[in-house]
């Protein structure tokens, strides 16, 4: 604005009163936009509003310090992507729900990121929860921040909140389960398609019982800041089932039902089912045949016996095995393939010859076919041949020596 007004005044296009000129130069960009709103609307230009931004502002923010000992049923939700090394294309994501009061965790696979599918999966997870879903706290991902999920929560009387943008500590409960449950169970391979989703659902059916009934965890009770030091107090390690049973707000019917489920569970059988599902997932992701196809029918006593020595092999989860990448082959044809038999014969006859000498002989035998720029390729070929020859000399089987003459000694 200052440069434009000064230039127009210099050429006689503009003659402003001093007070108007001062007000024009003092206007900010936002003030100019507000002054031109009516004119732009008359010209047919409407202000563009991003629906996600306005909807996000309508969802209240809840931080990690705002929970204040909620009743069982207020959960944090997050998505874990199974994209592998590349985020391109379509891949499966895991929806994770973690209860704030008890740590109860439920997981389910999503074939695609779609808000209607998310609502459907959330309905199925609500059937598995041992308590009513009272509150849903998510991040600012668009798969959560949409009218579909907001209307779903309003219809089901679920309190819908969100964390602050780029503040993962606001969702510390579910973020911890993302690593301790999903990543530890599934790993970091890429999974896509219906078959992988079915295997993940099978894995989570066993994992939810093992995690919620047999895996204890600490829970932060209080923390006190002393200068730069923060002192934290934790409860004794307790499983989500035990926390739910000890909570006075849990109905007796729910408490007795969970105790019946707990009494019927076999942790070794659950662990076996988890290992079988992990083996099939790893084989599917690596496109390899399953190493132990009979593991699904393996008796409990044999599986239990294998656990006695499992610690010697390190990590036993099949999804923790390193991903073996195929060795990269040649990216262009071998320029010496036609002369390789002659080069090999010359090398075996005179192994001391250098690459330059063999290249000169090659140029004499094949005029114009092998330029000087192939010297480095020929030198690498000679290096590998000399290594093979050295290994053959060092590690070749030695002939058995005939026994020597007997030596008698006299004392």
Secondary structure as GFF3:
##gff-version 3
##sequence-region A 1 411
A	DSSP	alpha_helix	2	10	.	.	.	ID=ss1
A	DSSP	alpha_helix	18	26	.	.	.	ID=ss2
A	DSSP	alpha_helix	29	35	.	.	.	ID=ss3
A	DSSP	alpha_helix	37	42	.	.	.	ID=ss4
A	DSSP	alpha_helix	51	58	.	.	.	ID=ss5
A	DSSP	three_ten_helix	64	66	.	.	.	ID=ss6
A	DSSP	beta_strand	74	81	.	.	.	ID=ss7
A	DSSP	beta_strand	93	99	.	.	.	ID=ss8
A	DSSP	beta_strand	105	110	.	.	.	ID=ss9
A	DSSP	alpha_helix	115	128	.	.	.	ID=ss10
A	DSSP	beta_strand	135	138	.	.	.	ID=ss11
A	DSSP	alpha_helix	147	155	.	.	.	ID=ss12
A	DSSP	beta_strand	159	162	.	.	.	ID=ss13
A	DSSP	three_ten_helix	168	171	.	.	.	ID=ss14
A	DSSP	alpha_helix	172	177	.	.	.	ID=ss15
A	DSSP	pi_helix	178	183	.	.	.	ID=ss16
A	DSSP	alpha_helix	184	186	.	.	.	ID=ss17
A	DSSP	alpha_helix	194	214	.	.	.	ID=ss18
A	DSSP	beta_strand	220	226	.	.	.	ID=ss19
A	DSSP	beta_strand	229	234	.	.	.	ID=ss20
A	DSSP	alpha_helix	240	246	.	.	.	ID=ss21
A	DSSP	alpha_helix	252	264	.	.	.	ID=ss22
A	DSSP	alpha_helix	267	285	.	.	.	ID=ss23
A	DSSP	three_ten_helix	293	297	.	.	.	ID=ss24
A	DSSP	alpha_helix	300	307	.	.	.	ID=ss25
A	DSSP	three_ten_helix	310	313	.	.	.	ID=ss26
A	DSSP	three_ten_helix	318	320	.	.	.	ID=ss27
A	DSSP	alpha_helix	340	349	.	.	.	ID=ss28
A	DSSP	alpha_helix	355	365	.	.	.	ID=ss29
A	DSSP	three_ten_helix	372	374	.	.	.	ID=ss30
A	DSSP	alpha_helix	375	395	.	.	.	ID=ss31
###
